[in-house]
Amino acid sequence: MLMIPAIDLKEGRCVRLRQGRMNEDTVFSNDPVAVARRWYEAGARRLHLVDLDGAFAGSPCHAEVISEIAAALPELPLEVGGGIRDMATIETYLDAGVSWAIIGTQAVRDPDFVRQACQRFPGHIIVGLDARDGRVAVEGWAEASKLDAVDFARRFANAGVSAIIYTDIGRDGMLQGVNVDATVRIARAAGVPVIASGGMKSLDDVRALAETREPGIAGAILGRSIYEGTIDLAEAQQLADALALQAV
């Protein structure tokens, strides 16, 4: 499993939210590029970037700083989400050096858009599945839909997506532990790699995900835990690697 550091961008700064609430942010840095370099030097094999302002605006607000990160660390794969609603935005990000575009709200509004994006940009599309109490949320998590998260995951089983990022909104930024059971259900329903997000607190969460022996769980996103020091990134990745070897 990959341990993937998150960099959430709000008003040009690196922040973390609690349960996706924009008015409950903690600022960790005014220099996102320096933060990206920090995690790369700590052993990150991928970065998860979220344009929070873009998610609410419906179009990118931090494309420039994301491009700066891609240029500064060309060897580090980046996945980017937040405000990606059209093909032109995907193309702009990929041209800038981003490896994967994460489609969230638009995947709910127009599932065919995801399929078309996968055809046009094969291998570069991830679906962001953000759920609260088992229901998919959209528009930067501000709106709840009536869609069941597992049913939603099934929609993209054969769409050609590279992965699904499953976020339990109720746990995001709360350091309450990852929702292992829900992540397993999503992985089994989708039949594509699933990356867990929301609530990662300690190495026990890394163990819990690994011990499911669910081959569909490809990684976990680390946010507040690595910024506040409850998880050491390098140690978490070493543990994930060791547990993977034991499972072979």
CORBELVEN-V109088 format. One record per residue. N is the residue number from 1. PHI is phi in whole degrees, -180 to 180 (NA if undefined). PSI is psi in whole degrees, -180 to 180 (none if undefined). D_FIRST is the distance of its C-alpha to the first C-alpha in whole Angstrom. Layout:
n = (N:N)
phi = (PHI:PHI)
psi = (PSI:PSI)
d_first = (D_FIRST:D_FIRST)
This chain:
n = (1:2:3:4:5:6:7:8:9:10:11:12:13:14:15:16:17:18:19:20:21:22:23:24:25:26:27:28:29:30:31:32:33:34:35:36:37:38:39:40:41:42:43:44:45:46:47:48:49:50:51:52:53:54:55:56:57:58:59:60:61:62:63:64:65:66:67:68:69:70:71:72:73:74:75:76:77:78:79:80:81:82:83:84:85:86:87:88:89:90:91:92:93:94:95:96:97:98:99:100:101:102:103:104:105:106:107:108:109:110:111:112:113:114:115:116:117:118:119:120:121:122:123:124:125:126:127:128:129:130:131:132:133:134:135:136:137:138:139:140:141:142:143:144:145:146:147:148:149:150:151:152:153:154:155:156:157:158:159:160:161:162:163:164:165:166:167:168:169:170:171:172:173:174:175:176:177:178:179:180:181:182:183:184:185:186:187:188:189:190:191:192:193:194:195:196:197:198:199:200:201:202:203:204:205:206:207:208:209:210:211:212:213:214:215:216:217:218:219:220:221:222:223:224:225:226:227:228:229:230:231:232:233:234:235:236:237:238:239:240:241:242:243:244:245:246:247:248)
phi = (NA:-87:-100:-113:-67:-103:-125:-99:-106:-141:53:81:-116:-91:-131:-132:-102:-111:54:75:-83:-66:-90:-122:-107:-115:-85:-106:-166:-97:-131:-59:-65:-65:-66:-60:-65:-59:-71:-62:-68:-84:110:-62:-104:-163:-121:-110:-111:-127:-88:-64:-63:-65:-62:-82:-77:89:-156:-59:-119:-127:-60:-66:-70:-65:-64:-64:-65:-61:-71:-74:-132:-64:-85:-102:-64:-121:-115:-130:-136:110:81:-89:-126:-150:-65:-62:-67:-59:-61:-62:-65:-64:-64:-80:112:-72:-89:-139:-100:-100:-106:-113:-54:-67:-68:-78:-67:-148:-56:-64:-59:-63:-63:-66:-65:-65:-71:-79:-128:-59:84:-124:-118:-120:-97:-96:-109:-109:-133:-124:54:83:-112:-70:-112:-137:54:65:72:-79:-123:-100:-99:-95:-75:-73:-61:-67:-62:-63:-61:-62:-58:-111:-60:-123:-86:98:-72:-76:-169:-121:-99:-102:-114:-88:-60:-62:-101:-63:74:-104:54:-105:100:-75:-85:-66:-60:-67:-63:-64:-62:-64:-61:-71:-74:-81:71:-128:-57:-120:-110:-81:-148:103:95:-55:-120:-151:-64:-61:-71:-62:-62:-61:-67:-67:-74:-68:58:-86:-63:-76:-85:-97:176:-146:-95:-109:-118:-55:-58:-82:-77:-98:86:-79:-132:-93:-57:-61:-66:-65:-68:-62:-65:-60:-64:-65:-67:-65:-66:-64:-79:-72)
psi = (141:137:113:111:142:140:109:127:125:122:38:3:161:118:171:138:167:119:32:10:119:-24:5:63:147:123:125:-21:150:5:83:-33:-42:-37:-43:-43:-38:-47:-34:-45:-22:-3:10:138:-6:152:146:113:134:124:91:-43:-38:-35:-37:-34:-27:6:157:139:-14:31:-35:-48:-33:-40:-37:-40:-44:-40:-35:-29:66:-22:-6:117:138:138:134:134:168:100:17:103:-1:166:-35:-38:-43:-48:-41:-45:-46:-39:-28:-9:2:142:-37:137:132:121:120:-85:-43:-26:-31:-46:-37:83:-31:-28:-40:-45:-40:-39:-39:-36:-39:-34:65:135:3:12:129:142:131:116:103:124:145:122:38:0:140:137:154:180:56:30:8:-22:138:137:180:4:131:135:-42:-43:-39:-42:-38:-29:-27:17:-34:25:-16:12:149:-30:168:131:116:118:125:103:-38:-24:-14:126:7:-10:45:0:146:150:87:-47:-46:-37:-41:-42:-41:-45:-42:-34:-39:-37:16:163:137:135:125:144:144:110:-4:123:-41:179:-21:-32:-36:-46:-43:-42:-43:-37:-9:-23:26:110:-19:-14:109:-14:-176:144:131:123:-103:-33:-42:-24:-32:-4:15:-18:134:123:-50:-42:-39:-43:-39:-42:-45:-41:-44:-43:-34:-40:-38:-29:-16:none)
d_first = (0:4:6:9:13:15:19:21:25:28:31:30:28:25:25:23:24:25:24:25:28:30:32:30:28:28:28:26:27:30:28:25:25:25:22:20:21:20:17:17:19:16:14:12:11:11:14:15:18:21:24:26:29:28:27:30:32:31:31:29:31:28:28:30:28:24:26:27:23:23:26:25:22:22:19:16:15:16:16:19:20:24:27:26:29:30:30:31:29:26:28:29:25:24:27:26:23:21:18:17:20:19:22:22:26:27:25:27:30:30:28:29:29:25:26:28:26:24:27:28:24:22:19:19:19:17:18:18:19:20:22:24:25:24:26:25:26:27:29:26:26:30:31:30:30:31:28:26:22:22:24:23:20:22:24:21:20:22:23:21:18:15:13:14:13:15:16:18:21:23:20:19:21:22:20:20:17:14:16:14:17:17:14:14:17:16:14:16:19:18:16:14:10:10:9:10:13:16:17:14:16:15:13:14:12:9:11:12:9:8:11:12:11:11:10:10:7:5:4:7:10:12:16:19:17:17:20:22:20:19:15:15:13:13:13:10:8:10:10:6:7:10:9:7:11:13:12:13)
